[in-house]
Amino acid sequence: MREHRLLGIVMVAILTGGCATGGESNTLSARDATAVGELAAIPASSDEREWLMFFAKLYERTPEYEEILNRTEELRREFAEYYRYVENLTAQNMSIDNKTREEFFSRFSAFVLSQEELIKAWERAFDGRVLRNAYYSYTTRLLESLKVYYPEVDRSALDSMEYVKVLVIPSGAIYGLDEDDRFRQALENFVAGGGVLIVFAQQGGHEFRALPGGKLSGYGWSEDISSHQAIVTDPSQAIFAGQNSPEVRANIDGYFTQWPENARILMRKKSSQWPVMVEYSYGKGRVIAMTLYTDWAFATRKASSSELALIRDLLTWAENPDSVPVYAPGDIAMVPVNVTSRVNVSSRSVVFIVVDPEKRIIANLGMNLSLAPGESRVVEFEYSMPGKTGIYLVDYALLNSSGSVVQVTFEAAGFAVSGLAEHSTNPA
């Protein structure tokens, strides 16, 4: 059985009745979380929000959703029986003989292997993937620490990714693949179709030529001396909202010497001024390539707080890459949200749910709003920008005339509170 983060995030959460990210208790079952038109309540915590958002996306993307729910409930019962078996082994004897050990591993293997098909269905609820190569386990650990949960994907499956918005290529993961035509074509197809590709540092600068367009190259970590200071070239960009200074302390090894004509240079190495982060569009999507090895640095406890904030905001932006308004702390602004009714009942009010850069719910703001089934409207709410910097997300819940929740929509809008911004309401 291949390593799979879903076994940790989703399977344990569903099977034990907990939350998708662990932590706070959650009494919702899979069947309670059927999302559109049947969602029981506004999320009461960030953990509950992650749980409900998982099922909302699964509902939208899975024709056989009811079948998946039924299988999930069956799996919960199977897991409870298996767990009791393990507890009994532990209680009976701390020293387990070979026969018992073989039986234990046999049952464990059969249990895990039987979930592969279900796990593939669960994968549809996740917006990103991490390429399973090189330091991918370090990358996954980094993302988990930022409350971003992306399953790994083999390069042979890049052409079959459904509903994936973001693909992350770990440090060193292009090594040996830069001349692989199928790999290059798969990346090109993904980005051209609207995906966002995020690429960490590579061993050789020529390996960046494998990225869509084939015009990016420079020096990799085997050809350069590592450094730790970069300069932000455009502080108004939302991905730099979490920075308090245009000088970013980060783990850098390499730089770019050639890039596409339409590329924007986002950061430069302080010592030489060579670019270390560039962004360019390709087809309907975008590529963000950098010579930062934050994933490896995080795993070895060398990542700085500023570069962790940068990757956090970069990933949030990548899943929601439309224009994000940028504000300064303390600004009072009207935040626009496109509110759409997807249920067959009329709505009488809306509650906007503000989620901070660390995915914590910090505000619920209600207002009257009459919305007919299928109707869509841009609605603004006034908000005083917090002191914490980074990219914020906005969910909303629609309520009927009796005050019952009839729909919850996640990640409907976003805005950035930037430590580098002047007091302004201009979009990035």
N, C-alpha and C positions, 0 to 999 in steps of 0.2 A: 504493500500500500504506500503510495507516494505521500510525502509530507504534505499536509494540507491545513492551513490556518483555520479553515472553517470548522474542523473538528474541535478546535479550541473555542472559537468565538460563538458559533451557532449551535453546534451539536450539543455541547454541554449546557448552553443556555436553554435550548428547547427541551432537552431531555430532563433537566432538573427543574424546569419551570422558572428559571432565573432570567436575568436580562442578557441581552446579546453581548454586552461588554463586561459582565460580571459586576460585582459591587452590590448596589442596593437591591433589596428584595423586590420581586415583581410577581404578582399572582396571575398575570395574564397567561392564558394558554394559547396555543397556535390558533385555535378556532376563534378565540376572542379577537384576534388581531387580523381580521379579514379586510381591514382598511376601507376602501371606498364604499361609502354608504352604510357601513356596519361598524365603523370604529367607535368604540364605546366612550372615549373621553379624550380631552386634551392631554398630552403627555405631562405627567406630574414631575418628571425628573429627566435628566439627560440620559440615564440608562434606559428608562422606559421609552424615550424618544428613539434611541437607536433600535430598540426591539421592534417598535411599531413601524419605523421607517423601512426596516428590513422586509416586513411582511407587505407593506404598501407597494414597494417596488416589485416584490415577487408576484403580487396580485396583478400588477399592470403588465408584467412581462411573461406570464405563464398561462397559456390556455388551459392546461390541465391542473389549475391551481387547487381545485377541490380534491383531486386525487392526491396531490402533494400533501395537503393538510391531513387527509386520512392516513397516509403512510407515516406522516410525522407523529400522529397520535399513537399509531401502532408501535412506532419506534420508541416512544416514551415508555410504553408498558414493557417492551423488551429490555430496555435499559434498566428499568427498576428491578426486573428479575435478575439481570446480570449483576447489578450492583449488590444486591442481597447475597448473591453467590460469592462475590469477592469478600464481602464483610464476614461471611461465615468462615471462609478460609483463614482469614486473619485471626478471628476469634478462637478457632480450634487449635491452631498450632503456629507458632512463629517460625518453626523450621518445617518447610514444605518438602515432601519427598519428590523424587523425580517423576513418578507417575502423576501425582497431583499437579506438579508444575507443568507437565506436558498437556494435561487436560485444561489447565488454566489458559495457557497460550493458545491452544487450539480453539477454545471458545472465544477468546479475545480476538484472534485473527478472523474467525468466521463472522463475528459481530461487526468488526470494522469494515471488512471487505464487502459485506452485504449492503453498506451504505453508499457505495460509490455512485450509483445511479441517482440517489436522492441528493447527494452532495452536488452533483452536476446541475441539478435543478435549482438548488439553493444558490449556486454561483450567479444566477441571473440577477439576483438582488444587489450585487456589488458592482459599482461603477468603474472600477479599475482592475488592472492586473499588474503583477510583477513578473518580468521575464525570469524563468527558472534557469539561471546560469550564473557562474562565478559566485559573487558574494550576495546572492539573492536572499539568503536567510538573514543577513545583516540588514538588508533593505527592508525586509518584512518587519523585523524588530523595530527599526526606526519608525516605520509608518504606524505600527501598533502604539508606540509611545505617544504619537500625535492623534490617536483615536481615528486612524484611517485604516480600514481593513480591506486589503486587496488579496484575493487568491493568487497563487503562482500559476503561470502558464508556460508550457513547454513551447519551444520555437516551432515545433511541428504543428501546433494548434493555433498559431497566430491568425490564420485565415478563417478560423471558425468561431471567433469571439463574437458573442451577441451582446448588445446593449452596453458595450464597454466604451467609456468616454476617455479613459486615461490609461496609457501603458507606460510603466516605469522600467527603464533599463538600468540595472545596478552597476556599480563600479566594476570595471573589467569584464562585463558580460558580452561585449562584442568581440573579444579576443577569439580568433579562429573563425569568425563568422563574416568578416568584412568582405570576403570574396564569395560568399554563399548567395547565389542569385535568388534562390527561393526566399531566404531570410530578408534580403533587401527588398524584394517585391512585396512581401507581406507587410513590412513597415511602411512602404510607399502606399499600399492599398489602404492600410489603417488610417494614416494621416489624411490622405486625399479624400477619404470618405467622411472626414469630420472629426477624427480622433486627435487627442493631444498626446504627444510623445515627450516624455521627460527623461533625459539621459544624464547619468552621473559620469565621473571621470573614467577614462579608459587608459589602458597600458600604453598604447601607441597612438599618436595623433592621427595617423592615416586611417585608423579604424572608424573615425567619425564620418568618413566618406560613405559608409554603409547607410547613413541616414538619408531620408528622402531628398532627392535633388542631387546628391553626390558631390556637393560643392563645399562641404565643411571639412576643414582639416587643421592640423596644428601640431602641438607637442603633447604627448601623454606623460604619465608619471614615470615611465622608464627613461624619459628623454629630458626631464626637467628637475629642478630642485624645488621641493615643496615650500610653500609660503603660507602666511596666515592673515593677510590683509588684502581686502578688495574694496574698490570704490564704486558706489552706486552711481550710474550715469544719469538716471532719470528718476529722482525721488518721488515724482508724482504717481508712479505706477503702483497699482494696488498690491502687487506681490511684495513690495517693500514696506507695507504699512506697519509691520511689526518691528521695524528698525527705529532706533532712537538716534542714530547717527548715520551719515552717508558712508562712513568707514565701517565695513562689516568684518568682524573677526570670523574667519572660516578656514577650513582645511582645504587647501588648494594645491593641486599638483598637475601642471600643464597649462596651456593657453592656446588660443586659436590664432592662426595666421591667415587663414582664408575662410570666407563665409559667403553665403548667397547675397546677391545684390539687394534683396528685399529684407535682409536681416537687420534687426535692431540689436545694438550692443547694450546689454543691461548692466553688466558689471565688468570692471577692468582690474587687473592685478595692480596693486598700489606701486610696487617697485618698478615695473616695466611699462605699465599702461596697456599691455596686451589684453585683449578680451578674455574673460574667464566664464562669461555667461552670455549666450546669444539666443534670440528668439526670432523665428521666421515662419511665415505662413506657407503652406503647401496644399494646393487643392482647397478643400473646405476646412482643413485642420491646421494644426500648428506644431512646431518642434521647439522645445526649449532644451538646449544642450549646455552643459557646464563642465568645468574641470574640477568641481568640488567633489570630494569623496566623503561626504557627510555620513553615508550609510556605514562605511567602514569605521569612521571616526566615532560614531555613536556606539557601535558594538565594542569598541576598545576604550570607551569613556573619555574620548578626546574631543567630542563635538562641543562647540560653544553654544551658549544660549541664543546668540544672535543668528547663527546659521540654522539652528533648530526652528526658530521663529520664521525664518525665510522659507524653509522647506514646508512648514505647516501652511503658510499663506499661499505658497506656490501651488500646493495640492488642492486647497480650497478653491483657488482661482481656476485651476485646470478643469475642475468639475463644473464650474459655472463661469465660463470664459467671456460672457458678454460684458458690456461696459459696467463697471462697478464704481459708483460714486465714492469719492475719497473726501473725508472730512478730517478736521483736527479735533483733538479732545476738547470737549466743552462746547463745540458748535451745536446749535439748535437747527435742525433741518427737517424738511418734509421728505420722508422716505417713500418712494413709489413702489407699489407692488401690483402686478397683474393678477387680479383675482378672477378665477374661472370656476363656475359651478359645473361639476361633472356628475351630479345626482339628479334624480327625477322629482325632487321636491324643492319648493321655494325656500330661500334663505332670508332671514330677517336681521342677522347681525354677523359680524366677523371678529375673531380674536387673532391678533398678530402675535406670534411667538418669536422673541428675539433670542438668538443663540450666539454666544460669544466665541472668540477664536479657538477656545479649548473645548468647544462643543457642549457648553453648559447653558441651560435655559436661565436667562436673567430677567426676562420681563414678559408679561402677558398683557396686551393692550387691546381693549375691546371698543367697538363702535357699531352704531346701527348701519345696516347695509341691506337693502332689498335687492335680491338677485334671483331672477327666474332660472329654471333649469336650462343649462347650456349657455347662459349669459356670461359674458366676460367684461371686466371693467378694470381700469387702472385706478387704484385707490391709494391715497397718500395718508400717512400718519406722522404726526410730529414726534420727534425724538431728540432728546439731549444726549449728545455723544459721550460715552463713558471715557474714563481715563486710560483704560486698558487698550493697547494698540493691537491691530491685526484686522482680519476680515471677519465680519459678522454675517450670519445667515438669518433669513426671516422665513418662518413657516406661517401658515394660517389655518384656522379652523372656521368652518361655516356652521352656524346654528340656525335651527328652524324657529317658528313662532313660539314654541313652548320652551325654548332654551336648550334643546338637545343637540348634540353635535351630530351633523349629518355628513361631514367631509373634513378630512385633514389633508392638506397639501404641504409636503416638505420641500425646503430649499427653493422657495418660490422667488426669492430675491436676495440680494446681498448688498452690503456697503462696507467700506473700509474706514477705520479710524487710524490715522497715520501719525507716527511720531515725527515724520519728516514733512508733513503737510503744513502749509499756511492755512489760516482760517478761510476756508473756501468750500463751495458746494459743487465745484466742477467735476464731471466724471473723469475717470482715468482714461 
